[in-house]
Amino acid sequence: MSTPQTAGAARQAAAAAIDAQGTDEAEWQQALLPDHLPHLVLPTGPVVVVAAHPDDEVLGFGGTIAALLHAGAAVHTVCLSDGEASHGSATPLAQAQLAARRRTELTAALGELGDLPAPVHAGLPDTALNEHEHHAQAVIGELLDTVGAAVCMAPWEGDLHSDHEAAGRAAKRAGRNRSTPVWSYPVWMWHWARPSDPRVPWHRASVLPLSEAAIDRKKAALARFTSQLEPRGFGTAPVLPAQEIAHHTRTFETVIR
C-alpha cells in the first residue's frame, strides 16, 4: 500500500513527465506501429466512450467514433468532468465560465463526428477524479446498463494523468461488474513514452485503422476545442500544442485491451 508521501511523489513524477518535452511524432511514425501491432475489427455496438475531460474521447478515439457512426453503430459518451482546471488556478467564476465553454466545445466536436446523442455530463471536479471514483463508476455503469453496451472505451489507467487513470479504473470496475469488455485508449502516453517503452503493455495493444473520411472528421472535431488550442495567456502555451495534436491525427488509433 502506498503512503501519502509515496503517492505524492508519484503524482509529482507523473506531472513532470507530462510537462517535460515530449516524444516527437516523427519517432512514432518511424516505429511503424500498424505493421507490428494487431489490427482490430470495429465493434458492432452499442459502444460507450468515457472521457475524463471534454476532448479526451476525441483525442483518443474520435476517428473510430466517426467510423462506428458511419457503419451504423450506436455510440454514447460520458464526460466525467468539465475540464474547468485546464488553465491552472483561477477564480470560481473563471472556472465556471471555462467549464461552460468546454461543454459547448464538446457538443460541437461530437457533432463533427456524426449523429451522436448528447453526452452524459457527470460534473465531477477536474483534477480530483481519484477522489470520486465510486461516483464515476456509478455514472458509467448506469449508462452501460441503459444502452446495453457491447463494449466500453475509457482512458488508459497507465496514462500518468491522475484523472485519466481514475476514469480508466472506474470504467474497468463498472465493466467488470457487468461482464462488459473495456478497451483503453491512451492520450498523454504518446507524449511521455517512446516506442518499445517498457512502461507500455504493447502485448495488449492493437490498432484501429482509419479511413481518410474518419480522419477528416476527427480533425474537424479537434479544431472545435479552441480553449485547448489557444495560448492560455501570460505567455503560457496551449494545453494541446501542434506537436500533441500530431500524435492524435494519425491514420490509425490505438487501444489497449
KESEMAR-968156 format. One line per 10 residues: number of its first residue (from 1); their letters; for each residue x, y, z of N, C-alpha, C, O. Coordinates in steps of 0.1 Angstrom, whole numbers, always signed. Layout:
// residues N
NUM) A) X:Y:Z:X:Y:Z:X:Y:Z:X:Y:Z; ...
***
This chain:
// residues 257
1) MSTPQTAGAA) +9:-12:+0:+0:+0:+0:+9:+12:+0:+19:+13:+7; +5:+22:-8:+13:+35:-9:+9:+44:+3:-2:+45:+7; +19:+51:+8:+17:+61:+18:+14:+74:+11:+16:+76:-1; +8:+84:+19:+6:+97:+13:+19:+103:+7:+18:+110:-3; +30:+100:+13:+43:+106:+8:+46:+99:-6:+50:+106:-15; +45:+86:-6:+48:+79:-19:+38:+83:-30:+42:+84:-42; +26:+84:-26:+15:+88:-36:+18:+102:-41:+17:+104:-53; +22:+111:-32:+25:+124:-36:+37:+125:-46:+37:+132:-55; +47:+117:-43:+59:+116:-51:+56:+111:-65:+61:+115:-75; +47:+101:-65:+42:+95:-78:+35:+106:-86:+37:+107:-99
11) RQAAAAAIDA) +27:+113:-80:+19:+124:-87:+29:+134:-93:+28:+139:-104; +39:+138:-85:+49:+148:-90:+57:+142:-101:+60:+150:-111; +61:+130:-101:+68:+124:-112:+60:+123:-124:+65:+126:-135; +47:+120:-123:+38:+119:-134:+36:+133:-140:+37:+135:-153; +35:+143:-132:+33:+157:-137:+46:+161:-144:+45:+168:-155; +57:+158:-139:+70:+161:-145:+71:+155:-159:+76:+161:-169; +66:+142:-160:+67:+135:-173:+58:+142:-183:+62:+143:-195; +46:+146:-179:+37:+153:-188:+42:+167:-192:+40:+171:-204; +48:+174:-183:+53:+188:-185:+66:+188:-193:+69:+198:-199; +73:+177:-193:+86:+177:-200:+84:+177:-215:+73:+175:-220
21) QGTDEAEWQQ) +95:+180:-222:+94:+180:-237:+91:+166:-241:+97:+156:-237; +81:+164:-250:+76:+151:-254:+83:+145:-265:+92:+151:-271; +79:+132:-268:+85:+125:-279:+80:+131:-292:+67:+133:-294; +88:+133:-302:+84:+139:-314:+76:+128:-322:+79:+116:-322; +66:+133:-329:+57:+124:-337:+65:+116:-347:+61:+105:-351; +75:+123:-352:+84:+116:-363:+89:+103:-357:+90:+93:-365; +93:+102:-344:+98:+90:-338:+87:+79:-338:+90:+67:-340; +75:+83:-335:+64:+74:-335:+61:+69:-349:+58:+57:-351; +62:+78:-359:+59:+73:-373:+70:+63:-377:+67:+54:-384; +82:+65:-373:+93:+56:-377:+91:+42:-370:+97:+32:-375
31) ALLPDHLPHL) +83:+42:-359:+81:+29:-352:+72:+20:-360:+72:+8:-358; +64:+25:-370:+55:+17:-378:+46:+8:-370:+46:-4:-373; +39:+14:-361:+31:+6:-352:+20:-3:-359:+18:-14:-356; +14:+3:-370:+4:-6:-377:+10:-18:-383:+3:-28:-386; +23:-18:-385:+30:-30:-391:+33:-40:-380:+36:-52:-384; +33:-36:-368:+38:-45:-357:+27:-49:-347:+29:-58:-339; +16:-42:-347:+5:-45:-338:-7:-51:-345:-9:-48:-357; -14:-59:-338:-26:-65:-344:-36:-54:-348:-37:-44:-342; -44:-57:-359:-55:-48:-363:-68:-53:-358:-71:-65:-358; -76:-44:-352:-89:-48:-346:-100:-45:-356:-99:-35:-365
41) VLPTGPVVVV) -110:-53:-356:-122:-50:-363:-131:-41:-355:-132:-43:-342; -138:-32:-361:-147:-23:-353:-158:-31:-346:-164:-41:-351; -160:-28:-333:-172:-34:-326:-185:-30:-333:-186:-20:-339; -195:-38:-331:-208:-35:-337:-217:-26:-329:-227:-22:-334; -213:-24:-316:-221:-15:-308:-232:-22:-301:-234:-34:-303; -239:-15:-292:-236:-2:-288:-223:+0:-280:-218:-9:-273; -217:+12:-282:-204:+15:-276:-205:+27:-267:-212:+37:-271; -200:+26:-255:-199:+37:-246:-185:+42:-245:-176:+34:-243; -183:+55:-247:-170:+61:-247:-169:+70:-235:-177:+80:-234; -160:+67:-226:-158:+75:-214:-146:+85:-215:-136:+82:-221
51) AAHPDDEVLG) -148:+97:-210:-138:+107:-210:-136:+113:-197:-146:+114:-189; -124:+117:-193:-122:+124:-180:-125:+138:-182:-130:+145:-173; -122:+144:-194:-124:+158:-197:-129:+159:-211:-127:+150:-219; -136:+170:-214:-141:+172:-228:-128:+173:-237:-120:+182:-235; -127:+165:-246:-117:+164:-257:-110:+150:-256:-104:+146:-266; -110:+144:-244:-103:+131:-243:-108:+121:-253:-101:+113:-260; -121:+120:-254:-128:+110:-263:-125:+112:-277:-123:+103:-285; -123:+125:-281:-120:+128:-295:-105:+126:-298:-101:+120:-308; -96:+130:-288:-82:+128:-290:-79:+113:-291:-71:+109:-300; -84:+105:-282:-80:+91:-282:-88:+82:-291:-83:+71:-295
61) FGGTIAALLH) -101:+85:-294:-109:+76:-301:-119:+82:-311:-128:+76:-316; -117:+95:-314:-126:+102:-323:-127:+97:-337:-138:+97:-342; -116:+93:-343:-117:+87:-356:-125:+74:-356:-133:+72:-366; -124:+66:-346:-131:+54:-346:-146:+57:-343:-155:+49:-348; -149:+67:-335:-163:+71:-332:-169:+74:-346:-180:+70:-349; -162:+82:-354:-167:+86:-367:-170:+74:-376:-180:+73:-383; -160:+64:-375:-162:+52:-383:-173:+43:-378:-181:+38:-386; -175:+42:-365:-186:+35:-360:-199:+41:-364:-208:+33:-368; -200:+54:-363:-213:+60:-367:-216:+58:-382:-227:+56:-386; -205:+59:-390:-207:+57:-404:-212:+43:-407:-219:+41:-417
71) AGAAVHTVCL) -207:+33:-399:-211:+19:-401:-225:+16:-395:-230:+5:-396; -231:+26:-388:-245:+25:-383:-245:+20:-368:-256:+17:-363; -234:+20:-362:-233:+16:-347:-238:+27:-338:-236:+39:-342; -244:+23:-327:-248:+33:-317:-236:+36:-308:-230:+27:-303; -233:+49:-306:-222:+54:-298:-228:+64:-288:-235:+73:-291; -224:+62:-275:-228:+71:-264:-216:+75:-257:-206:+67:-255; -216:+87:-252:-204:+93:-245:-208:+98:-231:-219:+102:-229; -198:+97:-222:-200:+102:-209:-187:+110:-205:-176:+104:-206; -188:+122:-201:-177:+130:-197:-177:+133:-182:-187:+138:-177; -167:+128:-175:-168:+128:-160:-165:+142:-154:-171:+145:-144
81) SDGEASHGSA) -157:+150:-160:-155:+164:-155:-157:+174:-167:-158:+170:-178; -158:+187:-163:-159:+197:-174:-146:+203:-177:-146:+213:-185; -135:+198:-172:-122:+203:-176:-119:+218:-171:-112:+225:-178; -126:+222:-160:-125:+236:-156:-112:+240:-151:-109:+252:-149; -103:+231:-148:-90:+234:-142:-79:+234:-153:-67:+234:-149; -82:+233:-166:-72:+232:-176:-63:+244:-177:-52:+243:-182; -67:+255:-172:-59:+267:-174:-53:+271:-160:-49:+283:-158; -52:+262:-151:-45:+264:-139:-54:+271:-129:-66:+271:-130; -48:+277:-118:-56:+283:-108:-63:+295:-113:-58:+303:-121; -76:+296:-109:-84:+307:-114:-96:+309:-104:-98:+300:-95
91) TPLAQAQLAA) -103:+320:-105:-114:+322:-96:-125:+312:-99:-126:+307:-110; -134:+310:-90:-145:+301:-92:-153:+306:-104:-158:+297:-112; -155:+319:-106:-163:+324:-117:-156:+320:-131:-162:+316:-140; -142:+322:-131:-135:+319:-143:-136:+304:-146:-137:+300:-158; -135:+296:-136:-136:+281:-138:-150:+278:-143:-151:+269:-152; -160:+284:-138:-174:+281:-142:-175:+285:-157:-182:+278:-165; -170:+296:-161:-170:+301:-175:-163:+291:-184:-168:+288:-195; -151:+287:-179:-144:+277:-188:-151:+264:-189:-151:+258:-200; -157:+259:-178:-165:+247:-178:-176:+248:-189:-178:+239:-196; -183:+259:-188:-194:+261:-198:-189:+261:-212:-195:+256:-221
101) RRRTELTAAL) -178:+268:-214:-172:+269:-228:-168:+255:-232:-170:+251:-244; -162:+247:-223:-157:+234:-228:-169:+224:-230:-168:+215:-239; -180:+226:-223:-192:+218:-227:-197:+221:-241:-201:+212:-248; -197:+234:-244:-202:+238:-257:-192:+233:-268:-197:+229:-278; -179:+234:-265:-169:+229:-275:-171:+214:-277:-171:+209:-288; -174:+206:-266:-176:+192:-268:-188:+189:-276:-188:+180:-285; -199:+196:-274:-211:+193:-282:-208:+196:-297:-212:+188:-305; -201:+207:-300:-197:+210:-314:-188:+199:-320:-190:+195:-331; -178:+195:-312:-169:+185:-316:-176:+172:-319:-173:+165:-330; -184:+167:-310:-191:+154:-313:-200:+155:-325:-202:+146:-333
111) GELGDLPAPV) -206:+167:-328:-214:+169:-340:-206:+168:-352:-211:+164:-363; -193:+171:-352:-184:+169:-363:-182:+154:-366:-179:+151:-378; -183:+146:-356:-180:+132:-358:-192:+124:-364:-190:+114:-371; -204:+130:-362:-216:+123:-367:-228:+126:-358:-227:+135:-350; -238:+118:-360:-251:+120:-353:-250:+112:-340:-253:+100:-339; -246:+119:-329:-244:+113:-316:-254:+119:-306:-258:+130:-307; -259:+110:-297:-267:+116:-286:-259:+126:-278:-247:+126:-278; -266:+135:-271:-259:+144:-262:-251:+137:-252:-255:+126:-247; -239:+141:-249:-231:+134:-239:-237:+135:-225:-244:+144:-221; -234:+125:-217:-237:+125:-203:-226:+132:-196:-215:+129:-197
121) HAGLPDTALN) -230:+143:-188:-220:+150:-180:-222:+147:-165:-232:+149:-159; -211:+141:-160:-211:+138:-145:-209:+150:-137:-213:+150:-125; -202:+160:-142:-199:+172:-134:-190:+170:-122:-191:+177:-112; -181:+160:-122:-172:+158:-111:-160:+167:-113:-157:+172:-123; -153:+170:-102:-143:+180:-102:-130:+177:-110:-124:+166:-108; -126:+185:-118:-114:+184:-126:-102:+183:-117:-101:+190:-107; -93:+174:-120:-80:+172:-113:-82:+164:-100:-73:+162:-92; -95:+160:-97:-98:+153:-84:-106:+141:-86:-113:+136:-77; -106:+135:-98:-115:+123:-101:-111:+111:-93:-119:+103:-90; -98:+111:-88:-94:+99:-80:-102:+99:-67:-102:+89:-60
131) EHEHHAQAVI) -107:+111:-63:-114:+112:-50:-129:+109:-52:-137:+109:-43; -133:+107:-65:-147:+105:-68:-149:+92:-77:-158:+92:-85; -140:+83:-76:-141:+71:-85:-154:+63:-83:-159:+58:-93; -159:+62:-71:-171:+54:-69:-183:+61:-76:-192:+54:-82; -183:+74:-76:-194:+82:-83:-192:+80:-98:-202:+77:-105; -180:+81:-102:-177:+79:-117:-181:+65:-121:-188:+64:-132; -178:+55:-113:-182:+41:-116:-197:+40:-118:-202:+33:-127; -204:+46:-108:-219:+45:-109:-225:+52:-121:-234:+47:-127; -219:+64:-125:-224:+71:-137:-221:+62:-149:-230:+60:-158; -209:+57:-150:-206:+48:-162:-214:+36:-162:-220:+32:-173
141) GELLDTVGAA) -216:+29:-151:-224:+17:-150:-238:+19:-154:-244:+11:-161; -244:+31:-150:-258:+34:-154:-259:+35:-169:-269:+30:-174; -250:+42:-175:-250:+43:-190:-248:+30:-197:-255:+27:-207; -239:+21:-192:-237:+8:-198:-250:+0:-197:-254:-7:-207; -257:+1:-186:-270:-6:-184:-281:-1:-194:-288:-8:-200; -281:+13:-194:-292:+19:-202:-291:+16:-217:-302:+13:-223; -279:+16:-222:-278:+14:-237:-275:-1:-240:-274:-4:-252; -273:-9:-230:-269:-23:-233:-256:-24:-240:-255:-31:-250; -246:-17:-235:-233:-16:-242:-226:-29:-244:-226:-38:-236; -221:-31:-257:-213:-43:-260:-199:-41:-256:-192:-51:-254
151) VCMAPWEGDL) -194:-29:-256:-180:-26:-253:-179:-12:-247:-187:-3:-251; -170:-9:-238:-168:+4:-232:-154:+8:-235:-144:+0:-234; -152:+21:-239:-139:+27:-242:-136:+37:-231:-145:+45:-228; -124:+37:-226:-121:+46:-215:-106:+50:-216:-98:+43:-222; -102:+61:-209:-88:+64:-209:-80:+53:-202:-84:+46:-194; -67:+52:-207:-59:+41:-202:-54:+45:-187:-50:+56:-184; -56:+35:-179:-53:+37:-165:-38:+38:-162:-34:+39:-150; -29:+38:-172:-15:+40:-170:-10:+53:-177:+2:+54:-179; -19:+62:-180:-16:+73:-189:-8:+84:-181:-3:+93:-188; -6:+83:-168:+1:+92:-160:-6:+105:-156:-1:+112:-148
161) HSDHEAAGRA) -18:+107:-162:-26:+118:-158:-36:+112:-148:-43:+103:-151; -36:+118:-136:-44:+112:-125:-59:+111:-128:-65:+101:-125; -64:+120:-135:-78:+120:-139:-81:+109:-149:-91:+101:-149; -72:+108:-159:-73:+97:-169:-73:+83:-162:-80:+74:-166; -63:+82:-153:-62:+69:-147:-74:+66:-138:-78:+54:-138; -79:+76:-131:-91:+73:-123:-103:+70:-132:-111:+61:-128; -104:+77:-143:-115:+73:-152:-114:+59:-157:-124:+52:-159; -102:+55:-161:-99:+42:-165:-103:+31:-155:-109:+21:-158; -99:+34:-143:-102:+24:-132:-117:+23:-129:-122:+12:-128; -123:+34:-129:-138:+34:-127:-145:+27:-138:-154:+19:-135
171) AKRAGRNRST) -141:+29:-151:-147:+22:-162:-144:+7:-161:-153:-1:-164; -132:+3:-157:-129:-11:-156:-138:-18:-146:-142:-29:-148; -140:-12:-134:-148:-18:-124:-163:-19:-129:-169:-29:-126; -167:-8:-135:-181:-8:-140:-183:-19:-150:-193:-26:-150; -174:-21:-159:-175:-31:-169:-174:-45:-163:-181:-54:-167; -165:-47:-154:-163:-60:-148:-175:-64:-141:-179:-76:-141; -182:-55:-135:-195:-58:-128:-206:-63:-137:-216:-69:-133; -204:-60:-150:-215:-63:-160:-209:-72:-170:-216:-75:-180; -197:-77:-169:-191:-85:-179:-190:-78:-193:-191:-85:-203; -189:-65:-192:-188:-57:-204:-173:-54:-207:-166:-49:-198
181) PVWSYPVWMW) -168:-58:-219:-154:-55:-222:-150:-40:-221:-158:-32:-226; -139:-37:-216:-134:-23:-215:-121:-22:-222:-111:-29:-218; -121:-14:-233:-108:-12:-240:-103:+2:-236:-111:+11:-233; -90:+4:-236:-84:+16:-231:-78:+24:-243:-71:+18:-251; -79:+37:-243:-72:+45:-252:-62:+54:-245:-66:+61:-236; -50:+55:-250:-40:+64:-244:-42:+78:-249:-46:+80:-261; -38:+88:-241:-38:+102:-245:-24:+108:-244:-17:+111:-253; -20:+109:-231:-7:+115:-228:+5:+105:-230:+16:+109:-230; +2:+93:-231:+12:+83:-233:+21:+86:-245:+33:+84:-245; +15:+91:-256:+23:+94:-268:+33:+105:-265:+43:+107:-272
191) HWARPSDPRV) +30:+113:-255:+39:+124:-251:+51:+119:-243:+63:+123:-246; +49:+112:-233:+60:+108:-224:+66:+95:-227:+77:+92:-222; +60:+86:-234:+65:+73:-237:+74:+74:-250:+74:+84:-257; +81:+63:-253:+88:+61:-265:+85:+48:-271:+80:+39:-264; +87:+46:-284:+85:+32:-290:+92:+22:-282:+104:+24:-279; +86:+11:-280:+91:-1:-272:+93:+3:-257:+100:-4:-250; +87:+14:-252:+88:+18:-238:+83:+6:-229:+72:+1:-232; +91:+2:-220:+87:-10:-211:+75:-6:-202:+68:-15:-197; +72:+6:-200:+60:+10:-192:+47:+8:-199:+36:+9:-193; +47:+6:-212:+35:+4:-220:+33:-11:-223:+42:-18:-227
201) PWHRASVLPL) +21:-16:-220:+18:-30:-223:+16:-33:-238:+4:-35:-242; +26:-32:-246:+25:-34:-260:+19:-47:-264:+12:-48:-274; +20:-57:-256:+15:-70:-259:+0:-70:-258:-7:-80:-263; -6:-60:-252:-21:-59:-252:-26:-48:-261:-38:-44:-261; -17:-42:-269:-21:-31:-278:-25:-35:-291:-19:-45:-297; -35:-28:-297:-39:-31:-311:-42:-18:-318:-44:-8:-311; -43:-18:-331:-46:-6:-338:-59:-7:-345:-64:-18:-349; -66:+4:-347:-78:+5:-355:-75:+15:-366:-75:+27:-364; -73:+9:-378:-71:+18:-390:-82:+27:-393:-94:+24:-391; -79:+39:-398:-89:+49:-401:-90:+53:-415:-79:+54:-422
211) SEAAIDRKKA) -102:+55:-421:-103:+60:-434:-100:+74:-435:-99:+81:-425; -97:+80:-447:-95:+94:-448:-106:+102:-444:-104:+113:-438; -119:+97:-446:-130:+105:-442:-131:+105:-426:-135:+116:-421; -128:+94:-420:-128:+94:-405:-118:+104:-399:-120:+111:-389; -106:+104:-406:-95:+113:-401:-99:+127:-403:-97:+135:-394; -106:+130:-414:-110:+144:-416:-121:+148:-406:-120:+160:-401; -130:+139:-403:-140:+143:-392:-133:+145:-379:-137:+154:-371; -123:+137:-376:-116:+138:-363:-109:+152:-362:-109:+159:-352; -102:+155:-373:-95:+168:-374:-105:+180:-372:-102:+189:-365; -116:+179:-378:-126:+189:-377:-132:+190:-362:-134:+201:-357
221) ALARFTSQLE) -133:+178:-356:-138:+178:-342:-127:+184:-333:-131:+192:-324; -115:+181:-335:-104:+186:-326:-103:+201:-328:-100:+208:-318; -106:+206:-340:-105:+221:-342:-115:+228:-334:-114:+241:-332; -125:+222:-329:-136:+228:-321:-131:+231:-307:-138:+239:-300; -121:+225:-302:-116:+227:-288:-107:+239:-287:-95:+238:-284; -112:+250:-291:-103:+262:-292:-97:+266:-278:-87:+272:-278; -104:+263:-267:-99:+267:-254:-86:+259:-251:-78:+264:-243; -84:+248:-257:-72:+240:-255:-62:+242:-266:-50:+238:-264; -66:+248:-277:-56:+250:-288:-50:+264:-288:-40:+266:-294; -56:+273:-280:-51:+287:-280:-42:+289:-268:-43:+282:-258
231) PRGFGTAPVL) -32:+298:-269:-24:+301:-257:-32:+305:-246:-43:+312:-247; -28:+301:-233:-37:+304:-222:-34:+317:-215:-39:+320:-204; -26:+326:-221:-24:+339:-216:-11:+339:-208:-6:+329:-203; -5:+351:-206:+7:+354:-199:+18:+345:-204:+27:+340:-196; +18:+343:-217:+29:+335:-223:+29:+320:-221:+38:+313:-224; +17:+315:-216:+16:+301:-214:+11:+294:-226:+2:+299:-233; +18:+283:-230:+15:+276:-242:+1:+269:-241:-5:+268:-230; -5:+266:-253:-18:+259:-252:-17:+245:-245:-6:+240:-244; -28:+241:-240:-28:+227:-234:-25:+217:-245:-17:+207:-242; -29:+219:-257:-27:+210:-268:-20:+217:-279:-26:+222:-289
241) PAQEIAHHTR) -6:+218:-278:+1:+225:-289:+1:+215:-302:-3:+204:-301; +6:+221:-312:+6:+213:-325:+13:+200:-324:+8:+190:-330; +24:+199:-317:+31:+186:-316:+22:+175:-309:+24:+163:-311; +13:+179:-300:+4:+170:-293:-7:+166:-303:-10:+154:-303; -12:+175:-310:-23:+172:-320:-18:+162:-330:-25:+154:-335; -5:+163:-334:+1:+154:-344:+0:+139:-339:-2:+131:-348; +1:+137:-326:+0:+123:-321:-14:+117:-323:-16:+105:-324; -24:+126:-324:-38:+122:-325:-44:+123:-338:-57:+122:-339; -37:+126:-348:-43:+128:-362:-35:+118:-372:-33:+122:-383; -32:+106:-367:-26:+96:-375:-37:+89:-383:-48:+92:-383
251) TFETVIR) -32:+79:-391:-41:+71:-399:-47:+59:-392:-53:+51:-398; -45:+59:-379:-50:+48:-370:-51:+53:-356:-45:+63:-352; -59:+46:-348:-59:+48:-333:-55:+35:-326:-56:+25:-332; -51:+37:-314:-45:+26:-307:-53:+23:-294:-57:+32:-287; -56:+11:-291:-63:+7:-279:-55:-4:-272:-48:-11:-278; -57:-4:-259:-50:-14:-250:-62:-23:-244:-71:-17:-238; -61:-36:-246:-72:-44:-241:-67:-53:-229:-75:-61:-224
***
